[in-house]
Amino acid sequence: MADTECTQHEFFMARCITLALVAKQRGESPVGSIVVKDGNIIGEGIEAVKANADITFHAEIEAIRRASKFVNGRTLENCVLYTTHEPCIMCSYIIRQASIGTVVIGQLGGDGTGGLSSQHALLLDTGIQKWGNPPAIITGVMRDECEGLNAHGN
């Protein structure tokens, strides 16, 4: 990764971490996500499952909802999704449906529900033709900071 690209990824991941800290302060899972197009944030999401009593209020889905409203459409093919935590299978389905071109992940899940690391790796799937090519995947951006979100006392 080029230094400027690394710096850009860290800049946007830092925003995700800020959003994740808000979620954590609210008693939610500490996950923050954004969608970026042409270097601009067009959608932000904060985990809000408990607040909304709705399992679909994951940070990634909220960021995609807002980005879709911003572009007034369903596809986000020229966009990058940043997230502090590996998208679950549900979020990965939405990412693929939205045709997001790149996904930048702070930390991998490891609990068997991830859209990248589980046996249901929808982010990498090539079997569903209408989805086209899988997104480019970048992992480990600010991993230590993202893993630290789950520590007590942050």
N, C-alpha and C positions, 0 to 999 in steps of 0.2 A: 504494500500500500504506500503510495506517495505521501510525503510529509503533509502537503496541503490537504490531501484527501483524508488523512488520519486526523488532522486538526479539525476539519469540517465535521467528520463523524463524531469526534469528541465534543465539539460545540453543541451539536444537536442532541447527543446522548445526555449531556449535562442538563439540558432542558427536560428530558424525560425523567431524569433523576429528581429534579425539582418537583415535577408533577407526582412522581411516586411518593415523595415525602409528604405531599399534601394528602394523598390517599391514605398513607400510613397514619398520619395525624388524625384522620377521620375514622380510624379503626378498620380500614379496608386492607386488602392485600396490597403491598407497596409496589404497584406497577404503574408506570407512566409511558405514554406512547404519543408519537407525533407523525404526521405525514408531511413530507417536504416535496415541493415542486419548484424547480428552477431556483433552488437556494432559499425559498421562502416557506415558512410553516403555514400550511393551509388547513390543518386540522390537529387538534390536541385531544387527548383522552386520558382520563383518570379513572382508575378502577373504582367502581361504585356499585358493586353487586349488593352489598348489605343495605346501603342507603335507598336503593330502588327496589329491594326485594325481588330482583330480577337477574338471573344468571347471565343474561346477555350483556350486561353492563361491564364488559371487560374493557380495559384501556384501549386496546387495539381497535376494537369494534367502534368505540366512541370516536376515536381519531378518524377512522375511515368514514363514519357517518358525517362528521363535520366537513371532512375534505370533499366528500361527494356533493354535499350541499354547496360548498364553495365553487366547485367546477360545474355545478348543475348537471351532473351526470353520474353514471354508475361505474365508469372505468377510470382507473387511476394509473394507467400503464406507464406514464413518464414520471412516476412518483417514487419516493423512497419512504418506507415505513421504518421508523426507529422505535425500539421498545426495550425497556430495561430487562425484561424476562422473556424467554422463549415463548412465542405464541402457542396456545393450546390448539388442539385439533379443531375446535369450533372457530377460533380466530383465524387459523390457517385456511380453513374453507373460505371464509370471507375475504381474506387476502387474495386467494387465487381467483375468486369470483370477480374481484375488483381489478384484476390484472396488474397488480402492483409489481413494478419491475425489479425492485431491490428491497431486501429486508435486512436491517442492521439490528443485531441482538446483543444486549449486554451480557446476559448469563443464560446458560442452557438450563432446562428444567430438571431432568433426571428422575421424574416421578412417573414416567410412562404415559403422560398425557400430552406431550409436546408434539407440535406439528413438524418438527425437524428430527428430534432424537428418539421418538417412539417408533413402535412397529407400524404406526399409521402416519408416516411422514408425508403429509399432504403438501407441504411446501416443496417437496422434491418430486412429487408424482408426475409421471409423463403419460399415464394411462387414460386420463380424461382429456380427450382431444380438444374440446371447446375451451379448455384452459390455456392451451398453447404451451409455450416453454415455461418451465419453473422460473421463479425470480432468482436473481443473484442473491446469495446469502453471505453475509459478513457477520462473524460471531466474535465475541470477546472484547468488544469496544467498551472500555472502562469497566471491565468485568469485576475487578475488586470492589469498586464503588457500588456496582449493582448488587453484588452478593452481600455487601454490607447493609443494604436496605432491610434485609431480613434479621439483622442483629437487633437485640433488645437495646433500648436506650438511644437510638438514633433520632 
